[in-house]
Amino acid sequence: MIAVIKIAGQQYKVEKDQTLYVPHVEGKAGDKVDLEVLLTDADGKVTIGDDVKAKVKAEIVDHVKGDKIIAYKQKRRKGFRKKLGHRTHYTQILIKDIK
């Protein structure tokens, strides 16, 4: 069974026992999370929208940071230079069950 879930405005296609990195989700490692389901596909039978009765249960595995992203700003002939950087926070989740 395949499901399309929505987390923080982004959609992910998931299956049982799949691990994926999503934008930061509140909770500690080991906490259980229920996710919003938009679409399911069970052996060719596709269900969309309000007809979806499925629930996706996931477990938070870890909180990690992404790669460093560098932003460099400069104004010509003014001597203005600025180097900024940040690392985005992600949560690693494991899809336990799709019902």
Secondary structure, 3 states (H helix, E strand, C coil): CEEEEEECCEEEEECCCCEEEEECCCCCCCCEEEEEEEEEEECCEEEEHHHCCCCEEEEEEEEEEEEEEEEEEEECCCCEEEEEEEEEEEEEEEEEEEC
